[in-house]
Amino acid sequence: GDDAIELTAEELNWMLDGFDLWRNKPHKVLRPRYVA
């Protein structure tokens, strides 16, 4: 039970980090275009 909860927490953190990176990439690509 505890192991499953720990794995779920790690997966959630990894997923959140992945989503943040995926969401940040388009912004970083678009911002320079607007600035230029």
C-alpha atoms as a printed R data frame, in Angstrom:
   type eleno elety resid chain resno      x      y       z
1  ATOM     1    CA   GLY     A     1  0.000  0.000   0.000
2  ATOM     2    CA   ASP     A     2  2.683  2.477   1.013
3  ATOM     3    CA   ASP     A     3  4.835  1.540  -1.989
4  ATOM     4    CA   ALA     A     4  1.916  2.166  -4.364
5  ATOM     5    CA   ILE     A     5  1.278  5.587  -2.806
6  ATOM     6    CA   GLU     A     6  4.958  6.537  -3.097
7  ATOM     7    CA   LEU     A     7  5.096  5.479  -6.754
8  ATOM     8    CA   THR     A     8  1.901  7.406  -7.490
9  ATOM     9    CA   ALA     A     9  3.334 10.538  -5.855
10 ATOM    10    CA   GLU     A    10  6.551 10.234  -7.881
11 ATOM    11    CA   GLU     A    11  4.603  9.667 -11.098
12 ATOM    12    CA   LEU     A    12  2.387 12.676 -10.366
13 ATOM    13    CA   ASN     A    13  5.430 14.865  -9.719
14 ATOM    14    CA   TRP     A    14  7.112 13.576 -12.893
15 ATOM    15    CA   MET     A    15  3.938 14.174 -14.906
16 ATOM    16    CA   LEU     A    16  3.548 17.692 -13.489
17 ATOM    17    CA   ASP     A    17  7.186 18.478 -14.315
18 ATOM    18    CA   GLY     A    18  6.678 17.084 -17.812
19 ATOM    19    CA   PHE     A    19  3.545 19.174 -18.350
20 ATOM    20    CA   ASP     A    20  5.303 22.297 -17.058
21 ATOM    21    CA   LEU     A    21  8.218 21.726 -19.459
22 ATOM    22    CA   TRP     A    22  5.859 21.037 -22.363
23 ATOM    23    CA   ARG     A    23  3.799 24.134 -21.515
24 ATOM    24    CA   ASN     A    24  6.888 26.328 -21.062
25 ATOM    25    CA   LYS     A    25  8.504 25.330 -24.375
26 ATOM    26    CA   PRO     A    26  5.800 26.923 -26.605
27 ATOM    27    CA   HIS     A    27  5.906 30.086 -24.469
28 ATOM    28    CA   LYS     A    28  9.694 30.332 -24.758
29 ATOM    29    CA   VAL     A    29  9.448 29.795 -28.528
30 ATOM    30    CA   LEU     A    30  6.614 32.302 -28.981
31 ATOM    31    CA   ARG     A    31  7.971 35.062 -26.709
32 ATOM    32    CA   PRO     A    32 11.205 35.648 -28.714
33 ATOM    33    CA   ARG     A    33  9.102 35.898 -31.891
34 ATOM    34    CA   TYR     A    34  6.934 38.607 -30.348
35 ATOM    35    CA   VAL     A    35  9.994 40.423 -28.986
36 ATOM    36    CA   ALA     A    36 11.830 40.234 -32.326
